[in-house]
Amino acid sequence: MTVMITGGAGFIGSHICVELIQAGRNVVVYDNFCNSHPEVINRIRRITGTAPEVVKGDVRDVEALISALSAHRFSAVIHLAGLKSVADSVTSSAEYYDCNVVGTLRLAQAMQQTGVRNIVFSSSATVYGEPDVLPLREDHKLAPFSPYGRTKLQAEELLSDIAHSLPPLNVVILRYFNPVGSHESGLIGEDPNDVPNNLMPYISRVAIGRLPVLNVFGNDYPTSDGTGIRDYVHVVDLAAGHVAALDHVHKQKVLKVNLGTGRGTSVLELVDAYTAVSGRTIPFAFAPRRAGDIASYYASGDVAEETLGWRARRDISDMCRDAWNWQQKNPNGYLDQ
Ligand SMILES: NC(=O)c1ccc[n+]([C@@H]2O[C@H](COP(=O)([O-])OP(=O)(O)OC[C@H]3O[C@@H](n4cnc5c(N)ncnc54)[C@H](O)[C@@H]3O)[C@@H](O)[C@H]2O)c1
């Protein structure tokens, strides 16, 4: 069984490569490396004993996709390639629509032309927007308030429509909550190019001394300690969710599934957990709320459990321990080869 992973060199994609290779699947990474480092392929080989085949290409390049998809008998594509910064999506909206929406359309067209039927798509909890009720269920209204969230919603919609067209596709849409942590080996992990947008890699860089202080945006939310609450999910659990999705994808035209733990953790709780596993002091300062931030959200995991038989296994302490292990072993990310 051969699977193409677009964006397979990135943070989440590299962990999926490991899970799939260890589950006996043949993996082809399709990536333009705009936000990843080629060294990751060597690290995947060190963990699994097998280096995935790599095709350097862009998901907007339909000819390159057709050529890559024709080279093997692919049973499925896992589509992660995309741009993911909420802030950049405001300043570079056209680029985000081009990469995330047009890229998804081109991929679906290439799959139709080459007879590859099954796709698992990386969506995001940002498609929900402000929660009316918690935990967030898949049938909650969809009202993203960033261009990034809207690109994910449009990609979901176009895939759901193409699923029912001719030739049809089978689609599993995975709505990730907040993926963090790293493989327990410390060989692969999250390695943002610039100052991290996400909380966990920011905490890691403060802990290792690359950044001086953590800004905590908002301490007056209606939560237990006033800071924002999110549903952090270990990236290895998330990767296992993709293996389960591949087993399910041919059974249903379109399935939309949350991947989260169902548990909310505040910013200060995450800082405490990280301090406990690292033994490092994490200096932090309260700063004003950021526009568009939500007080609290976390997933309902019922659909994931009922359809995919998937449930997150690792807790916040595991996530912090593995993030810290990666950070310590690779203080400068993949530049530490
Ligand atoms: N990390 C998160 O917090 C999070 C949360 C929800 C959803 N997602 C989604 O999951 C996916 C993977 O996220 P990640 O955290 O691994 O990001 P990442 O940036 O580490 O990985 C994305 C990969 O896609 C590649 N890529 C980007 N544009 C491309 C293009 N046009 N053609 C080919 N390759 C391209 C990049 O080089 C990179 O290797 C993204 O689609 C993201 O929107 C991520």
The ligand as an SDF file (V2000), in Angstrom:
LIG
                    3D

 44 48  0  0  0  0  0  0  0  0999 V2000
    0.4040   22.7440   13.4270 N   0  0  0  0  0  0  0  0  0  0  0  0
   -0.8260   23.1160   13.7460 C   0  0  0  0  0  0  0  0  0  0  0  0
   -1.0400   23.7200   14.8120 O   0  0  0  0  0  0  0  0  0  0  0  0
   -1.9870   22.8060   12.8380 C   0  0  0  0  0  0  0  0  0  0  0  0
   -3.2990   22.8730   13.3490 C   0  0  0  0  0  0  0  0  0  0  0  0
   -4.3690   22.5970   12.4960 C   0  0  0  0  0  0  0  0  0  0  0  0
   -4.1320   22.2670   11.1560 C   0  0  0  0  0  0  0  0  0  0  0  0
   -2.8570   22.2280   10.6880 N   0  0  0  0  0  0  0  0  0  0  0  0
   -2.6350   21.9200    9.2740 C   0  0  0  0  0  0  0  0  0  0  0  0
   -1.8310   20.7640    9.1700 O   0  0  0  0  0  0  0  0  0  0  0  0
   -0.9890   20.8640    8.0110 C   0  0  0  0  0  0  0  0  0  0  0  0
    0.4550   20.5980    8.4170 C   0  0  0  0  0  0  0  0  0  0  0  0
    0.8160   21.5130    9.4530 O   0  0  0  0  0  0  0  0  0  0  0  0
    2.2870   21.5280   10.0610 P   0  0  0  0  0  0  0  0  0  0  0  0
    2.1720   22.1080   11.4220 O   0  0  0  0  0  0  0  0  0  0  0  0
    2.9480   20.2350    9.8580 O   0  0  0  0  0  0  0  0  0  0  0  0
    2.9400   22.6380    9.1150 O   0  0  0  0  0  0  0  0  0  0  0  0
    4.3790   22.6800    8.4410 P   0  0  0  0  0  0  0  0  0  0  0  0
    4.5350   24.0530    7.8800 O   0  0  0  0  0  0  0  0  0  0  0  0
    5.4190   22.1750    9.3710 O   0  0  0  0  0  0  0  0  0  0  0  0
    4.2350   21.6270    7.2460 O   0  0  0  0  0  0  0  0  0  0  0  0
    3.6320   21.9510    6.0310 C   0  0  0  0  0  0  0  0  0  0  0  0
    4.4920   21.3760    4.9220 C   0  0  0  0  0  0  0  0  0  0  0  0
    3.8750   21.6960    3.6670 O   0  0  0  0  0  0  0  0  0  0  0  0
    4.8740   22.1730    2.7740 C   0  0  0  0  0  0  0  0  0  0  0  0
    4.1990   23.0610    1.8280 N   0  0  0  0  0  0  0  0  0  0  0  0
    3.6100   24.2620    2.0790 C   0  0  0  0  0  0  0  0  0  0  0  0
    3.0870   24.7580    0.9470 N   0  0  0  0  0  0  0  0  0  0  0  0
    3.3350   23.8650   -0.0330 C   0  0  0  0  0  0  0  0  0  0  0  0
    3.0280   23.8200   -1.4180 C   0  0  0  0  0  0  0  0  0  0  0  0
    2.3910   24.8360   -2.0390 N   0  0  0  0  0  0  0  0  0  0  0  0
    3.4130   22.7340   -2.1320 N   0  0  0  0  0  0  0  0  0  0  0  0
    4.0920   21.7110   -1.5280 C   0  0  0  0  0  0  0  0  0  0  0  0
    4.4140   21.7210   -0.2240 N   0  0  0  0  0  0  0  0  0  0  0  0
    4.0380   22.7760    0.5110 C   0  0  0  0  0  0  0  0  0  0  0  0
    5.8990   22.8550    3.6590 C   0  0  0  0  0  0  0  0  0  0  0  0
    7.1810   22.9280    3.0550 O   0  0  0  0  0  0  0  0  0  0  0  0
    5.9080   21.9620    4.8830 C   0  0  0  0  0  0  0  0  0  0  0  0
    6.8400   20.9030    4.7570 O   0  0  0  0  0  0  0  0  0  0  0  0
   -1.2230   22.2480    7.4200 C   0  0  0  0  0  0  0  0  0  0  0  0
   -2.1240   22.1140    6.3410 O   0  0  0  0  0  0  0  0  0  0  0  0
   -1.8590   23.0190    8.5590 C   0  0  0  0  0  0  0  0  0  0  0  0
   -2.7110   24.0350    8.1040 O   0  0  0  0  0  0  0  0  0  0  0  0
   -1.7810   22.4720   11.4920 C   0  0  0  0  0  0  0  0  0  0  0  0
  1  2  1  0
  2  3  2  0
  2  4  1  0
  4  5  1  0
  4 44  2  0
  5  6  2  0
  6  7  1  0
  7  8  2  0
  8  9  1  0
  8 44  1  0
  9 10  1  0
  9 42  1  0
 10 11  1  0
 11 12  1  0
 11 40  1  0
 12 13  1  0
 13 14  1  0
 14 15  2  0
 14 16  1  0
 14 17  1  0
 17 18  1  0
 18 19  2  0
 18 20  1  0
 18 21  1  0
 21 22  1  0
 22 23  1  0
 23 24  1  0
 23 38  1  0
 24 25  1  0
 25 26  1  0
 25 36  1  0
 26 27  1  0
 26 35  1  0
 27 28  2  0
 28 29  1  0
 29 30  1  0
 29 35  2  0
 30 31  1  0
 30 32  2  0
 32 33  1  0
 33 34  2  0
 34 35  1  0
 36 37  1  0
 36 38  1  0
 38 39  1  0
 40 41  1  0
 40 42  1  0
 42 43  1  0
M  CHG  2   8   1  16  -1
M  END
$$$$
